[in-house]
Amino acid sequence: MVSKKNSYKFGTLAIHGGQKPDPATGAVMPPIYQTSTYAQKEFGAHQAYEYSRTANPTRSALENSLAALEGGAGAACFGSGMAAIDALIKLLEPGDELISTNDLYGGTYRLFNTIFAKYGIVFKFLPIGNLAQLEEAITPKTKMIWVETPTNPMLNVIDVRAVSAIAKKANALLVVDNTFATPYLQQPIQLGADLVMHSATKYLGGHSDVVLGAVVAKTEELAEKIHFIQNASGAICGPMDSFLALRGIKTLHVRMNHHCKNGEAIAHFLQNHPKVGDVYWPGFKTHPNHEIANSQMSGFGGMLSFNLKNGGLDQVKTIISHLNVFTLAESLGGVESLVGHPATMTHASIPKNVREKTGIVDSLIRLSVGIEDQEDLIFDLEQALEKI
Ligand SMILES: *Cc1c(COP(=O)(O)O)cnc(C)c1O
C-alpha cells in the first residue's frame, strides 16, 4: 500500500512500508519463503525470483520496509551488522582512504584494522566532532567517511549535516551507522548521508532473538552496487531471520518511545546519585553535543553510560553482580534491560591506551535501558549501587 516516498507517518510506514499482503494467499504477514530456488515459468523466463542468494521474497519485504523507513532508494540485508559493514567497505579499492570516528563500535574497528587494512585500504580514526581536523585529514584518496552517531559507548553525537557537507566537497561517500538511533529517532539520508548501516540485531529486531544487518542506500545507483556485492559475496540473512526482523520493526515506534522515557528517567536518577561520576546521555542540556542531538534526533534513545566517582573494576563487578533486572550481556536494543562493561566486553579488542583516551575507563558501565517498568529499573540500580 505504501510507496517508498515518506508520504505516510512513521508508525504507518513501520507497519506497512514496502509490504503488501502475499499475492498467492493474501497472508497479511509476508510468509517465510524457506526456499533456495524458484521454478522458472518457461525456458529463460523466471518469475522475479531465481535464487535466494540473489533475492528472496521475505528478505525483499524486509529490505523494502527499511528503505521506506530510512527514506532510501533501496536496501540490502545481511547475516549480521558486521556483514553489512563488510559489504560497504567492498565499495572501496586498494589505496582508497576511509576516515572514521575514533569512538567506534569495537567490531567495526577490528574489521577495518585487522581485515581490510590487509587489502590496502587506509583507515584514519579521528574525533570527527572536530570538523576542522576532519577537513584537514581529507586527501584526494579519501573515498568514504564513516560516522557512528550517537557513538558506542560514549554517546557522542556527530553533526551529520556538517560532515555531509564536507564529504560532498571531497567527493567521498558518507556512511552513517544508525544502529543506536534507528530511523525513528534519526534519518541520516535526510541529513545528507549516502548510505545508512544498521545492526538490526539491536533496536530494529528489538527482541534479542536475531542477528541481522542492513544497508540502506540513498540512490538507485548505490543500491544496485550494494545488491551486486550482496549477491557476489553472499553474506545474506535467511528468510526466518528476515521475518523476525520485520516483525520487530512493526513495533519500533512504540518501543522507541518507551526506551526514550525510561532512558531519560534513569539518566536523571544516575546524575543525582552520590556514587556516580559522569553520566553520558545526549538529552542533558550540559551534554557537549546536546544542541546537535536536538537538531537531528527526535529523541535520545535508551542507551547511556556512566562511570563511578571512586573505584574501578572491583566496584563494577560488585554492582553488576547485584543487579537483578538488568542482565549482564553483550548487545543492546532489546525489550529487556542489559548492562555491559565496555572495557572488558564490547571494546576489549581496542588497546587500553586507545580506549581510555575516548573515555572508556575501567569504571565505565553501559546500560541498554529496556521497556520494563521504570520504578523497577531504578530500584534495581539503586540497590546495586548501595553495595559499593
Ligand atoms: C552491534 C553493532 C554492530 C555490529 O552488528 P552485529 O549485528 O553484531 O554484527 C555495528 N555497529 C554498532 C553500533 C553495533 O552496536
The ligand as an SDF file (V2000), in Angstrom:
LIG
                    3D

 15 15  0  0  0  0  0  0  0  0999 V2000
   26.2610   -4.4510   17.2320 C   0  0  0  0  0  0  0  0  0  0  0  0
   26.7520   -3.3450   16.4170 C   0  0  0  0  0  0  0  0  0  0  0  0
   27.3670   -3.5810   15.1830 C   0  0  0  0  0  0  0  0  0  0  0  0
   27.6170   -4.9840   14.6440 C   0  0  0  0  0  0  0  0  0  0  0  0
   26.4260   -5.6520   14.3730 O   0  0  0  0  0  0  0  0  0  0  0  0
   26.2240   -7.2590   14.5140 P   0  0  0  0  0  0  0  0  0  0  0  0
   24.7940   -7.4350   14.1620 O   0  0  0  0  0  0  0  0  0  0  0  0
   26.5520   -7.6130   15.9260 O   0  0  0  0  0  0  0  0  0  0  0  0
   27.1620   -7.9040   13.5610 O   0  0  0  0  0  0  0  0  0  0  0  0
   27.7690   -2.4680   14.4630 C   0  0  0  0  0  0  0  0  0  0  0  0
   27.5890   -1.2140   14.9130 N   0  0  0  0  0  0  0  0  0  0  0  0
   27.0090   -0.9530   16.1010 C   0  0  0  0  0  0  0  0  0  0  0  0
   26.8370    0.4430   16.5560 C   0  0  0  0  0  0  0  0  0  0  0  0
   26.5660   -2.0020   16.9050 C   0  0  0  0  0  0  0  0  0  0  0  0
   26.0140   -1.7510   18.0850 O   0  0  0  0  0  0  0  0  0  0  0  0
  1  2  1  0
  2  3  1  0
  2 14  2  0
  3  4  1  0
  3 10  2  0
  4  5  1  0
  5  6  1  0
  6  7  2  0
  6  8  1  0
  6  9  1  0
 10 11  1  0
 11 12  2  0
 12 13  1  0
 12 14  1  0
 14 15  1  0
M  END
$$$$
